[in-house]
Amino acid sequence: MILGIGAESEIFLYAGLAGMSVLCTYYILIYFRKLIPHSNLAAGIEDVIFWVAASIYIFRRMYETTYGSIRWFFVLGVLCGAGIGYLLFRLFGKIW
């Protein structure tokens, strides 16, 4: 299915939001670890569970928005969203 540029830009924005939400969830996990100390084994298990869940979430977003086909602008959107989210967290961390 050929998508128009408007649909592609909308999917790119949704992908960026998906990347930001995964990054935000990972920061919540990091802050949870700082709040309650964990052993290396527990942290490793948490990481595996997180990344499996994040992979399923990203796959579902990709499947729903691009109708089952892999579009590289979706992958780029996820990476850009995570990068922008990282910069925003750094900026708010310095302000805080």
N, C-alpha and C positions, 0 to 999 in steps of 0.2 A: 504494500500500500504506500503510495506516494503522499507524503504530508506536505502541506504548505508551510511557508516560512513562519506564519503566525502560529500554527500548531507546534512547530518545532521550537519556537522561542518559549511558548507556554510550557512545553515538556521540559525544556532546559531549566526554567525557573522552578518547576516542581522537583526536578532532580537536585537543584541547589538546596532547596528546602529539606529534601531527604538527607543530603550530606550534612547540613547543619544540625538536623535532629539527631543523627547518629553521633556526631561529635559532641553535642550537648549531653547526650545520654552517657557517653564515655567519660566526660568530665564529672558527671554526677557519680559514676562508679569510682573515679579517682578520689573525689572528696569523701565518699563513703569509706574508702580504704584509709584515708587519713584520720577520719573520725573514729573508726574502730580498726585497730591494727590486725592484720591478717598474716598468716604464715605464707611462705612462698607457694606451697601446694594449693592453699585456698585461693590465693590470688591468681594462680595459673588456671584453676578450674573456673573461676569467675571470668577470666579473659576468654577461655574457650567458649563458654556459654554465651558471653556477650557477642563474640564475633560470629558464632553460628546464628544467633538471633538477628544480628545486623545484616548478615548475608541474606537471610530469608526476607527481611524487611526490604532491602534494596532490590532483591529479585522480584518481589511482589510489586513494588512500585514500578519497576521497569516493565514487567509483564502487563500491568494494567494501563500504563500510559503509552507504551509503544506497541501495543497489540501483539505481544509475544515475540517481537523481533528485537535483536540487540542493535541499538543505535549508539554510535560512539559519542554523539553529542549528549546523550544521557549520562554516560560515564564521565565525560568532561564536566557536565553540570554538577555531578556529585562531588567531584574533586574540587571544583571551584567553590561550591557551597561550603565544603569542609574547610577550605583555605580561608574563605571570608569569615567563617565562624571562628576559626583560630585567631585571626587578626582582631576580631571584635572582642574575644575573650581576653586577649593580651591588652587591648586598649582599655577595657573596663577594669582589668586587674590593676593597671597603672593608675587609673582614676580612683579606684576604691582605696 
